[in-house]
Amino acid sequence: MSTPNKVEVSQVSDVTTVEITTVGPQGPGFDLTLEHSGKVNNSVMYYDSTSNKVKLDATTTKLTLVNGGNF
């Protein structure tokens, strides 16, 4: 059984905080694998469709983007 919606109100000195929580359905999952074993300083995250992975490695870094990168 799920928890019903709830409202919490708390007051500390002159500050009042109101927190409202509603229960809803979960959205679809994020079905990608992160490959970060080859990460280096300033790696830029990118998607590789061949491996169906999001990668961080020495191939794509801030330096490779600005030093000879194609825009």
mmCIF file of the N, C-alpha and C atoms, coordinates in Angstrom:
data_MODEL
# 
_entry.id   MODEL 
# 
loop_
_atom_site.group_PDB 
_atom_site.id 
_atom_site.type_symbol 
_atom_site.label_atom_id 
_atom_site.label_alt_id 
_atom_site.label_comp_id 
_atom_site.label_asym_id 
_atom_site.label_entity_id 
_atom_site.label_seq_id 
_atom_site.pdbx_PDB_ins_code 
_atom_site.Cartn_x 
_atom_site.Cartn_y 
_atom_site.Cartn_z 
_atom_site.occupancy 
_atom_site.B_iso_or_equiv 
_atom_site.pdbx_formal_charge 
_atom_site.auth_seq_id 
_atom_site.auth_comp_id 
_atom_site.auth_asym_id 
_atom_site.auth_atom_id 
_atom_site.pdbx_PDB_model_num 
ATOM 1   N N  . MET A 1 1  ? 0.845  -1.180 0.000   1.00 0.00 ? 1  MET A N  1 
ATOM 2   C CA . MET A 1 1  ? 0.000  0.000  0.000   1.00 0.00 ? 1  MET A CA 1 
ATOM 3   C C  . MET A 1 1  ? 0.887  1.238  0.000   1.00 0.00 ? 1  MET A C  1 
ATOM 4   N N  . SER A 1 2  ? 0.508  2.236  -0.763  1.00 0.00 ? 2  SER A N  1 
ATOM 5   C CA . SER A 1 2  ? 1.322  3.450  -0.856  1.00 0.00 ? 2  SER A CA 1 
ATOM 6   C C  . SER A 1 2  ? 0.973  4.418  0.257   1.00 0.00 ? 2  SER A C  1 
ATOM 7   N N  . THR A 1 3  ? 1.895  5.336  0.499   1.00 0.00 ? 3  THR A N  1 
ATOM 8   C CA . THR A 1 3  ? 1.689  6.381  1.496   1.00 0.00 ? 3  THR A CA 1 
ATOM 9   C C  . THR A 1 3  ? 0.855  7.485  0.874   1.00 0.00 ? 3  THR A C  1 
ATOM 10  N N  . PRO A 1 4  ? -0.159 7.967  1.542   1.00 0.00 ? 4  PRO A N  1 
ATOM 11  C CA . PRO A 1 4  ? -0.970 9.051  0.973   1.00 0.00 ? 4  PRO A CA 1 
ATOM 12  C C  . PRO A 1 4  ? -0.180 10.355 0.916   1.00 0.00 ? 4  PRO A C  1 
ATOM 13  N N  . ASN A 1 5  ? -0.694 11.304 0.158   1.00 0.00 ? 5  ASN A N  1 
ATOM 14  C CA . ASN A 1 5  ? -0.051 12.613 0.076   1.00 0.00 ? 5  ASN A CA 1 
ATOM 15  C C  . ASN A 1 5  ? -0.012 13.236 1.462   1.00 0.00 ? 5  ASN A C  1 
ATOM 16  N N  . LYS A 1 6  ? 1.002  14.065 1.714   1.00 0.00 ? 6  LYS A N  1 
ATOM 17  C CA . LYS A 1 6  ? 1.107  14.673 3.033   1.00 0.00 ? 6  LYS A CA 1 
ATOM 18  C C  . LYS A 1 6  ? 1.626  16.095 2.921   1.00 0.00 ? 6  LYS A C  1 
ATOM 19  N N  . VAL A 1 7  ? 1.327  16.895 3.923   1.00 0.00 ? 7  VAL A N  1 
ATOM 20  C CA . VAL A 1 7  ? 1.799  18.271 4.025   1.00 0.00 ? 7  VAL A CA 1 
ATOM 21  C C  . VAL A 1 7  ? 2.437  18.419 5.393   1.00 0.00 ? 7  VAL A C  1 
ATOM 22  N N  . GLU A 1 8  ? 3.661  18.950 5.428   1.00 0.00 ? 8  GLU A N  1 
ATOM 23  C CA . GLU A 1 8  ? 4.352  19.204 6.681   1.00 0.00 ? 8  GLU A CA 1 
ATOM 24  C C  . GLU A 1 8  ? 4.615  20.695 6.811   1.00 0.00 ? 8  GLU A C  1 
ATOM 25  N N  . VAL A 1 9  ? 4.292  21.248 7.956   1.00 0.00 ? 9  VAL A N  1 
ATOM 26  C CA . VAL A 1 9  ? 4.557  22.664 8.233   1.00 0.00 ? 9  VAL A CA 1 
ATOM 27  C C  . VAL A 1 9  ? 5.358  22.732 9.518   1.00 0.00 ? 9  VAL A C  1 
ATOM 28  N N  . SER A 1 10 ? 6.501  23.416 9.458   1.00 0.00 ? 10 SER A N  1 
ATOM 29  C CA . SER A 1 10 ? 7.308  23.593 10.660  1.00 0.00 ? 10 SER A CA 1 
ATOM 30  C C  . SER A 1 10 ? 7.718  25.052 10.768  1.00 0.00 ? 10 SER A C  1 
ATOM 31  N N  . GLN A 1 11 ? 7.819  25.525 12.001  1.00 0.00 ? 11 GLN A N  1 
ATOM 32  C CA . GLN A 1 11 ? 8.181  26.922 12.211  1.00 0.00 ? 11 GLN A CA 1 
ATOM 33  C C  . GLN A 1 11 ? 9.313  26.999 13.223  1.00 0.00 ? 11 GLN A C  1 
ATOM 34  N N  . VAL A 1 12 ? 10.404 27.663 12.806  1.00 0.00 ? 12 VAL A N  1 
ATOM 35  C CA . VAL A 1 12 ? 11.548 27.911 13.667  1.00 0.00 ? 12 VAL A CA 1 
ATOM 36  C C  . VAL A 1 12 ? 11.726 29.422 13.723  1.00 0.00 ? 12 VAL A C  1 
ATOM 37  N N  . SER A 1 13 ? 11.579 30.018 14.876  1.00 0.00 ? 13 SER A N  1 
ATOM 38  C CA . SER A 1 13 ? 11.566 31.473 15.078  1.00 0.00 ? 13 SER A CA 1 
ATOM 39  C C  . SER A 1 13 ? 10.618 32.128 14.090  1.00 0.00 ? 13 SER A C  1 
ATOM 40  N N  . ASP A 1 14 ? 11.108 33.024 13.249  1.00 0.00 ? 14 ASP A N  1 
ATOM 41  C CA . ASP A 1 14 ? 10.234 33.763 12.334  1.00 0.00 ? 14 ASP A CA 1 
ATOM 42  C C  . ASP A 1 14 ? 10.145 33.125 10.958  1.00 0.00 ? 14 ASP A C  1 
ATOM 43  N N  . VAL A 1 15 ? 10.738 31.957 10.783  1.00 0.00 ? 15 VAL A N  1 
ATOM 44  C CA . VAL A 1 15 ? 10.767 31.309 9.476   1.00 0.00 ? 15 VAL A CA 1 
ATOM 45  C C  . VAL A 1 15 ? 9.779  30.144 9.468   1.00 0.00 ? 15 VAL A C  1 
ATOM 46  N N  . THR A 1 16 ? 8.899  30.121 8.467   1.00 0.00 ? 16 THR A N  1 
ATOM 47  C CA . THR A 1 16 ? 7.949  29.021 8.318   1.00 0.00 ? 16 THR A CA 1 
ATOM 48  C C  . THR A 1 16 ? 8.284  28.259 7.046   1.00 0.00 ? 16 THR A C  1 
ATOM 49  N N  . THR A 1 17 ? 8.416  26.955 7.144   1.00 0.00 ? 17 THR A N  1 
ATOM 50  C CA . THR A 1 17 ? 8.714  26.114 5.995   1.00 0.00 ? 17 THR A CA 1 
ATOM 51  C C  . THR A 1 17 ? 7.528  25.208 5.734   1.00 0.00 ? 17 THR A C  1 
ATOM 52  N N  . VAL A 1 18 ? 7.076  25.160 4.488   1.00 0.00 ? 18 VAL A N  1 
ATOM 53  C CA . VAL A 1 18 ? 5.980  24.280 4.096   1.00 0.00 ? 18 VAL A CA 1 
ATOM 54  C C  . VAL A 1 18 ? 6.528  23.303 3.066   1.00 0.00 ? 18 VAL A C  1 
ATOM 55  N N  . GLU A 1 19 ? 6.370  22.018 3.321   1.00 0.00 ? 19 GLU A N  1 
ATOM 56  C CA . GLU A 1 19 ? 6.830  20.983 2.399   1.00 0.00 ? 19 GLU A CA 1 
ATOM 57  C C  . GLU A 1 19 ? 5.632  20.156 1.977   1.00 0.00 ? 19 GLU A C  1 
ATOM 58  N N  . ILE A 1 20 ? 5.419  20.044 0.658   1.00 0.00 ? 20 ILE A N  1 
ATOM 59  C CA . ILE A 1 20 ? 4.291  19.288 0.116   1.00 0.00 ? 20 ILE A CA 1 
ATOM 60  C C  . ILE A 1 20 ? 4.854  18.135 -0.701  1.00 0.00 ? 20 ILE A C  1 
ATOM 61  N N  . THR A 1 21 ? 4.388  16.946 -0.423  1.00 0.00 ? 21 THR A N  1 
ATOM 62  C CA . THR A 1 21 ? 4.850  15.753 -1.123  1.00 0.00 ? 21 THR A CA 1 
ATOM 63  C C  . THR A 1 21 ? 3.661  15.041 -1.737  1.00 0.00 ? 21 THR A C  1 
ATOM 64  N N  . THR A 1 22 ? 3.770  14.700 -3.010  1.00 0.00 ? 22 THR A N  1 
ATOM 65  C CA . THR A 1 22 ? 2.719  13.918 -3.654  1.00 0.00 ? 22 THR A CA 1 
ATOM 66  C C  . THR A 1 22 ? 3.326  12.657 -4.233  1.00 0.00 ? 22 THR A C  1 
ATOM 67  N N  . VAL A 1 23 ? 2.596  11.588 -4.169  1.00 0.00 ? 23 VAL A N  1 
ATOM 68  C CA . VAL A 1 23 ? 3.044  10.313 -4.694  1.00 0.00 ? 23 VAL A CA 1 
ATOM 69  C C  . VAL A 1 23 ? 2.578  10.203 -6.139  1.00 0.00 ? 23 VAL A C  1 
ATOM 70  N N  . GLY A 1 24 ? 3.479  9.838  -7.026  1.00 0.00 ? 24 GLY A N  1 
ATOM 71  C CA . GLY A 1 24 ? 3.124  9.702  -8.437  1.00 0.00 ? 24 GLY A CA 1 
ATOM 72  C C  . GLY A 1 24 ? 3.864  8.541  -9.058  1.00 0.00 ? 24 GLY A C  1 
ATOM 73  N N  . PRO A 1 25 ? 3.552  8.241  -10.299 1.00 0.00 ? 25 PRO A N  1 
ATOM 74  C CA . PRO A 1 25 ? 4.201  7.108  -10.969 1.00 0.00 ? 25 PRO A CA 1 
ATOM 75  C C  . PRO A 1 25 ? 5.654  7.419  -11.318 1.00 0.00 ? 25 PRO A C  1 
ATOM 76  N N  . GLN A 1 26 ? 6.472  6.386  -11.344 1.00 0.00 ? 26 GLN A N  1 
ATOM 77  C CA . GLN A 1 26 ? 7.865  6.520  -11.762 1.00 0.00 ? 26 GLN A CA 1 
ATOM 78  C C  . GLN A 1 26 ? 7.919  6.719  -13.270 1.00 0.00 ? 26 GLN A C  1 
ATOM 79  N N  . GLY A 1 27 ? 8.848  7.527  -13.713 1.00 0.00 ? 27 GLY A N  1 
ATOM 80  C CA . GLY A 1 27 ? 9.077  7.700  -15.141 1.00 0.00 ? 27 GLY A CA 1 
ATOM 81  C C  . GLY A 1 27 ? 9.940  6.573  -15.682 1.00 0.00 ? 27 GLY A C  1 
ATOM 82  N N  . PRO A 1 28 ? 10.203 6.584  -16.981 1.00 0.00 ? 28 PRO A N  1 
ATOM 83  C CA . PRO A 1 28 ? 11.030 5.528  -17.567 1.00 0.00 ? 28 PRO A CA 1 
ATOM 84  C C  . PRO A 1 28 ? 12.466 5.604  -17.052 1.00 0.00 ? 28 PRO A C  1 
ATOM 85  N N  . GLY A 1 29 ? 13.124 4.472  -17.013 1.00 0.00 ? 29 GLY A N  1 
ATOM 86  C CA . GLY A 1 29 ? 14.496 4.411  -16.533 1.00 0.00 ? 29 GLY A CA 1 
ATOM 87  C C  . GLY A 1 29 ? 15.476 4.995  -17.543 1.00 0.00 ? 29 GLY A C  1 
ATOM 88  N N  . PHE A 1 30 ? 16.670 5.287  -17.077 1.00 0.00 ? 30 PHE A N  1 
ATOM 89  C CA . PHE A 1 30 ? 17.744 5.803  -17.918 1.00 0.00 ? 30 PHE A CA 1 
ATOM 90  C C  . PHE A 1 30 ? 18.635 4.622  -18.251 1.00 0.00 ? 30 PHE A C  1 
ATOM 91  N N  . ASP A 1 31 ? 18.467 4.066  -19.449 1.00 0.00 ? 31 ASP A N  1 
ATOM 92  C CA . ASP A 1 31 ? 19.078 2.786  -19.801 1.00 0.00 ? 31 ASP A CA 1 
ATOM 93  C C  . ASP A 1 31 ? 20.373 2.964  -20.592 1.00 0.00 ? 31 ASP A C  1 
ATOM 94  N N  . LEU A 1 32 ? 21.370 3.630  -19.995 1.00 0.00 ? 32 LEU A N  1 
ATOM 95  C CA . LEU A 1 32 ? 22.674 3.788  -20.620 1.00 0.00 ? 32 LEU A CA 1 
ATOM 96  C C  . LEU A 1 32 ? 23.756 3.405  -19.616 1.00 0.00 ? 32 LEU A C  1 
ATOM 97  N N  . THR A 1 33 ? 24.869 2.929  -20.134 1.00 0.00 ? 33 THR A N  1 
ATOM 98  C CA . THR A 1 33 ? 26.001 2.561  -19.296 1.00 0.00 ? 33 THR A CA 1 
ATOM 99  C C  . THR A 1 33 ? 27.054 3.654  -19.371 1.00 0.00 ? 33 THR A C  1 
ATOM 100 N N  . LEU A 1 34 ? 27.612 4.022  -18.225 1.00 0.00 ? 34 LEU A N  1 
ATOM 101 C CA . LEU A 1 34 ? 28.688 5.018  -18.174 1.00 0.00 ? 34 LEU A CA 1 
ATOM 102 C C  . LEU A 1 34 ? 30.019 4.296  -18.103 1.00 0.00 ? 34 LEU A C  1 
ATOM 103 N N  . GLU A 1 35 ? 30.871 4.539  -19.095 1.00 0.00 ? 35 GLU A N  1 
ATOM 104 C CA . GLU A 1 35 ? 32.232 3.987  -19.127 1.00 0.00 ? 35 GLU A CA 1 
ATOM 105 C C  . GLU A 1 35 ? 33.187 5.110  -18.741 1.00 0.00 ? 35 GLU A C  1 
ATOM 106 N N  . HIS A 1 36 ? 33.745 5.054  -17.543 1.00 0.00 ? 36 HIS A N  1 
ATOM 107 C CA . HIS A 1 36 ? 34.612 6.139  -17.078 1.00 0.00 ? 36 HIS A CA 1 
ATOM 108 C C  . HIS A 1 36 ? 35.960 5.641  -16.570 1.00 0.00 ? 36 HIS A C  1 
ATOM 109 N N  . SER A 1 37 ? 36.320 4.401  -16.882 1.00 0.00 ? 37 SER A N  1 
ATOM 110 C CA . SER A 1 37 ? 37.591 3.865  -16.385 1.00 0.00 ? 37 SER A CA 1 
ATOM 111 C C  . SER A 1 37 ? 38.801 4.576  -16.998 1.00 0.00 ? 37 SER A C  1 
ATOM 112 N N  . GLY A 1 38 ? 38.641 5.174  -18.196 1.00 0.00 ? 38 GLY A N  1 
ATOM 113 C CA . GLY A 1 38 ? 39.753 5.879  -18.836 1.00 0.00 ? 38 GLY A CA 1 
ATOM 114 C C  . GLY A 1 38 ? 39.691 7.381  -18.674 1.00 0.00 ? 38 GLY A C  1 
ATOM 115 N N  . LYS A 1 39 ? 38.918 7.855  -17.693 1.00 0.00 ? 39 LYS A N  1 
ATOM 116 C CA . LYS A 1 39 ? 38.763 9.304  -17.524 1.00 0.00 ? 39 LYS A CA 1 
ATOM 117 C C  . LYS A 1 39 ? 40.084 9.961  -17.160 1.00 0.00 ? 39 LYS A C  1 
ATOM 118 N N  . VAL A 1 40 ? 40.261 11.184 -17.635 1.00 0.00 ? 40 VAL A N  1 
ATOM 119 C CA . VAL A 1 40 ? 41.437 11.996 -17.333 1.00 0.00 ? 40 VAL A CA 1 
ATOM 120 C C  . VAL A 1 40 ? 40.954 13.372 -16.927 1.00 0.00 ? 40 VAL A C  1 
ATOM 121 N N  . ASN A 1 41 ? 41.849 14.206 -16.464 1.00 0.00 ? 41 ASN A N  1 
ATOM 122 C CA . ASN A 1 41 ? 41.492 15.569 -16.098 1.00 0.00 ? 41 ASN A CA 1 
ATOM 123 C C  . ASN A 1 41 ? 40.870 16.289 -17.292 1.00 0.00 ? 41 ASN A C  1 
ATOM 124 N N  . ASN A 1 42 ? 39.749 16.945 -17.077 1.00 0.00 ? 42 ASN A N  1 
ATOM 125 C CA . ASN A 1 42 ? 39.012 17.721 -18.089 1.00 0.00 ? 42 ASN A CA 1 
ATOM 126 C C  . ASN A 1 42 ? 38.365 16.865 -19.174 1.00 0.00 ? 42 ASN A C  1 
ATOM 127 N N  . SER A 1 43 ? 38.075 15.588 -18.880 1.00 0.00 ? 43 SER A N  1 
ATOM 128 C CA . SER A 1 43 ? 37.327 14.760 -19.833 1.00 0.00 ? 43 SER A CA 1 
ATOM 129 C C  . SER A 1 43 ? 35.949 15.364 -20.054 1.00 0.00 ? 43 SER A C  1 
ATOM 130 N N  . VAL A 1 44 ? 35.439 15.242 -21.277 1.00 0.00 ? 44 VAL A N  1 
ATOM 131 C CA . VAL A 1 44 ? 34.102 15.708 -21.625 1.00 0.00 ? 44 VAL A CA 1 
ATOM 132 C C  . VAL A 1 44 ? 33.246 14.479 -21.908 1.00 0.00 ? 44 VAL A C  1 
ATOM 133 N N  . MET A 1 45 ? 32.077 14.418 -21.289 1.00 0.00 ? 45 MET A N  1 
ATOM 134 C CA . MET A 1 45 ? 31.188 13.284 -21.465 1.00 0.00 ? 45 MET A CA 1 
ATOM 135 C C  . MET A 1 45 ? 30.572 13.307 -22.862 1.00 0.00 ? 45 MET A C  1 
ATOM 136 N N  . TYR A 1 46 ? 30.554 12.126 -23.530 1.00 0.00 ? 46 TYR A N  1 
ATOM 137 C CA . TYR A 1 46 ? 29.943 12.014 -24.849 1.00 0.00 ? 46 TYR A CA 1 
ATOM 138 C C  . TYR A 1 46 ? 29.324 10.631 -25.010 1.00 0.00 ? 46 TYR A C  1 
ATOM 139 N N  . TYR A 1 47 ? 28.409 10.512 -25.975 1.00 0.00 ? 47 TYR A N  1 
ATOM 140 C CA . TYR A 1 47 ? 27.737 9.237  -26.229 1.00 0.00 ? 47 TYR A CA 1 
ATOM 141 C C  . TYR A 1 47 ? 28.378 8.556  -27.429 1.00 0.00 ? 47 TYR A C  1 
ATOM 142 N N  . ASP A 1 48 ? 28.733 7.284  -27.288 1.00 0.00 ? 48 ASP A N  1 
ATOM 143 C CA . ASP A 1 48 ? 29.301 6.477  -28.367 1.00 0.00 ? 48 ASP A CA 1 
ATOM 144 C C  . ASP A 1 48 ? 28.248 5.453  -28.790 1.00 0.00 ? 48 ASP A C  1 
ATOM 145 N N  . SER A 1 49 ? 27.649 5.646  -29.969 1.00 0.00 ? 49 SER A N  1 
ATOM 146 C CA . SER A 1 49 ? 26.555 4.771  -30.405 1.00 0.00 ? 49 SER A CA 1 
ATOM 147 C C  . SER A 1 49 ? 27.026 3.365  -30.748 1.00 0.00 ? 49 SER A C  1 
ATOM 148 N N  . THR A 1 50 ? 28.296 3.203  -31.117 1.00 0.00 ? 50 THR A N  1 
ATOM 149 C CA . THR A 1 50 ? 28.821 1.873  -31.427 1.00 0.00 ? 50 THR A CA 1 
ATOM 150 C C  . THR A 1 50 ? 28.763 0.951  -30.210 1.00 0.00 ? 50 THR A C  1 
ATOM 151 N N  . SER A 1 51 ? 29.143 1.474  -29.068 1.00 0.00 ? 51 SER A N  1 
ATOM 152 C CA . SER A 1 51 ? 29.134 0.668  -27.841 1.00 0.00 ? 51 SER A CA 1 
ATOM 153 C C  . SER A 1 51 ? 27.884 0.889  -26.998 1.00 0.00 ? 51 SER A C  1 
ATOM 154 N N  . ASN A 1 52 ? 27.034 1.856  -27.401 1.00 0.00 ? 52 ASN A N  1 
ATOM 155 C CA . ASN A 1 52 ? 25.830 2.232  -26.650 1.00 0.00 ? 52 ASN A CA 1 
ATOM 156 C C  . ASN A 1 52 ? 26.185 2.618  -25.210 1.00 0.00 ? 52 ASN A C  1 
ATOM 157 N N  . LYS A 1 53 ? 27.278 3.399  -25.087 1.00 0.00 ? 53 LYS A N  1 
ATOM 158 C CA . LYS A 1 53 ? 27.733 3.849  -23.774 1.00 0.00 ? 53 LYS A CA 1 
ATOM 159 C C  . LYS A 1 53 ? 27.985 5.352  -23.774 1.00 0.00 ? 53 LYS A C  1 
ATOM 160 N N  . VAL A 1 54 ? 27.827 5.941  -22.609 1.00 0.00 ? 54 VAL A N  1 
ATOM 161 C CA . VAL A 1 54 ? 28.266 7.315  -22.379 1.00 0.00 ? 54 VAL A CA 1 
ATOM 162 C C  . VAL A 1 54 ? 29.683 7.192  -21.849 1.00 0.00 ? 54 VAL A C  1 
ATOM 163 N N  . LYS A 1 55 ? 30.616 7.962  -22.438 1.00 0.00 ? 55 LYS A N  1 
ATOM 164 C CA . LYS A 1 55 ? 32.022 7.778  -22.105 1.00 0.00 ? 55 LYS A CA 1 
ATOM 165 C C  . LYS A 1 55 ? 32.684 9.051  -21.584 1.00 0.00 ? 55 LYS A C  1 
ATOM 166 N N  . LEU A 1 56 ? 33.681 8.836  -20.757 1.00 0.00 ? 56 LEU A N  1 
ATOM 167 C CA . LEU A 1 56 ? 34.625 9.862  -20.316 1.00 0.00 ? 56 LEU A CA 1 
ATOM 168 C C  . LEU A 1 56 ? 36.004 9.262  -20.535 1.00 0.00 ? 56 LEU A C  1 
ATOM 169 N N  . ASP A 1 57 ? 36.815 9.879  -21.410 1.00 0.00 ? 57 ASP A N  1 
ATOM 170 C CA . ASP A 1 57 ? 38.150 9.344  -21.666 1.00 0.00 ? 57 ASP A CA 1 
ATOM 171 C C  . ASP A 1 57 ? 39.077 10.430 -22.181 1.00 0.00 ? 57 ASP A C  1 
ATOM 172 N N  . ALA A 1 58 ? 40.289 10.046 -22.546 1.00 0.00 ? 58 ALA A N  1 
ATOM 173 C CA . ALA A 1 58 ? 41.293 10.999 -23.011 1.00 0.00 ? 58 ALA A CA 1 
ATOM 174 C C  . ALA A 1 58 ? 41.058 11.420 -24.458 1.00 0.00 ? 58 ALA A C  1 
ATOM 175 N N  . THR A 1 59 ? 40.136 10.753 -25.167 1.00 0.00 ? 59 THR A N  1 
ATOM 176 C CA . THR A 1 59 ? 39.854 11.097 -26.561 1.00 0.00 ? 59 THR A CA 1 
ATOM 177 C C  . THR A 1 59 ? 39.167 12.451 -26.683 1.00 0.00 ? 59 THR A C  1 
ATOM 178 N N  . THR A 1 60 ? 38.223 12.716 -25.795 1.00 0.00 ? 60 THR A N  1 
ATOM 179 C CA . THR A 1 60 ? 37.465 13.959 -25.852 1.00 0.00 ? 60 THR A CA 1 
ATOM 180 C C  . THR A 1 60 ? 37.652 14.718 -24.543 1.00 0.00 ? 60 THR A C  1 
ATOM 181 N N  . THR A 1 61 ? 38.444 15.791 -24.606 1.00 0.00 ? 61 THR A N  1 
ATOM 182 C CA . THR A 1 61 ? 38.708 16.632 -23.440 1.00 0.00 ? 61 THR A CA 1 
ATOM 183 C C  . THR A 1 61 ? 38.495 18.087 -23.822 1.00 0.00 ? 61 THR A C  1 
ATOM 184 N N  . LYS A 1 62 ? 38.540 18.987 -22.842 1.00 0.00 ? 62 LYS A N  1 
ATOM 185 C CA . LYS A 1 62 ? 38.421 20.412 -23.153 1.00 0.00 ? 62 LYS A CA 1 
ATOM 186 C C  . LYS A 1 62 ? 39.506 20.830 -24.129 1.00 0.00 ? 62 LYS A C  1 
ATOM 187 N N  . LEU A 1 63 ? 40.717 20.312 -23.965 1.00 0.00 ? 63 LEU A N  1 
ATOM 188 C CA . LEU A 1 63 ? 41.832 20.685 -24.828 1.00 0.00 ? 63 LEU A CA 1 
ATOM 189 C C  . LEU A 1 63 ? 41.604 20.210 -26.264 1.00 0.00 ? 63 LEU A C  1 
ATOM 190 N N  . THR A 1 64 ? 41.139 18.966 -26.462 1.00 0.00 ? 64 THR A N  1 
ATOM 191 C CA . THR A 1 64 ? 40.922 18.478 -27.826 1.00 0.00 ? 64 THR A CA 1 
ATOM 192 C C  . THR A 1 64 ? 39.791 19.222 -28.520 1.00 0.00 ? 64 THR A C  1 
ATOM 193 N N  . LEU A 1 65 ? 38.865 19.780 -27.769 1.00 0.00 ? 65 LEU A N  1 
ATOM 194 C CA . LEU A 1 65 ? 37.782 20.542 -28.381 1.00 0.00 ? 65 LEU A CA 1 
ATOM 195 C C  . LEU A 1 65 ? 38.237 21.909 -28.866 1.00 0.00 ? 65 LEU A C  1 
ATOM 196 N N  . VAL A 1 66 ? 39.096 22.574 -28.112 1.00 0.00 ? 66 VAL A N  1 
ATOM 197 C CA . VAL A 1 66 ? 39.508 23.920 -28.485 1.00 0.00 ? 66 VAL A CA 1 
ATOM 198 C C  . VAL A 1 66 ? 40.813 23.968 -29.254 1.00 0.00 ? 66 VAL A C  1 
ATOM 199 N N  . ASN A 1 67 ? 41.626 22.933 -29.169 1.00 0.00 ? 67 ASN A N  1 
ATOM 200 C CA . ASN A 1 67 ? 42.896 22.896 -29.880 1.00 0.00 ? 67 ASN A CA 1 
ATOM 201 C C  . ASN A 1 67 ? 42.736 22.012 -31.109 1.00 0.00 ? 67 ASN A C  1 
ATOM 202 N N  . GLY A 1 68 ? 42.258 22.602 -32.210 1.00 0.00 ? 68 GLY A N  1 
ATOM 203 C CA . GLY A 1 68 ? 42.070 21.848 -33.434 1.00 0.00 ? 68 GLY A CA 1 
ATOM 204 C C  . GLY A 1 68 ? 40.702 21.210 -33.561 1.00 0.00 ? 68 GLY A C  1 
ATOM 205 N N  . GLY A 1 69 ? 39.801 21.541 -32.675 1.00 0.00 ? 69 GLY A N  1 
ATOM 206 C CA . GLY A 1 69 ? 38.452 20.966 -32.761 1.00 0.00 ? 69 GLY A CA 1 
ATOM 207 C C  . GLY A 1 69 ? 37.680 21.523 -33.948 1.00 0.00 ? 69 GLY A C  1 
ATOM 208 N N  . ASN A 1 70 ? 36.763 20.750 -34.464 1.00 0.00 ? 70 ASN A N  1 
ATOM 209 C CA . ASN A 1 70 ? 35.921 21.174 -35.585 1.00 0.00 ? 70 ASN A CA 1 
ATOM 210 C C  . ASN A 1 70 ? 34.613 21.721 -35.046 1.00 0.00 ? 70 ASN A C  1 
ATOM 211 N N  . PHE A 1 71 ? 34.310 22.973 -35.382 1.00 0.00 ? 71 PHE A N  1 
ATOM 212 C CA . PHE A 1 71 ? 33.074 23.599 -34.931 1.00 0.00 ? 71 PHE A CA 1 
ATOM 213 C C  . PHE A 1 71 ? 32.178 23.849 -36.101 1.00 0.00 ? 71 PHE A C  1 
# 
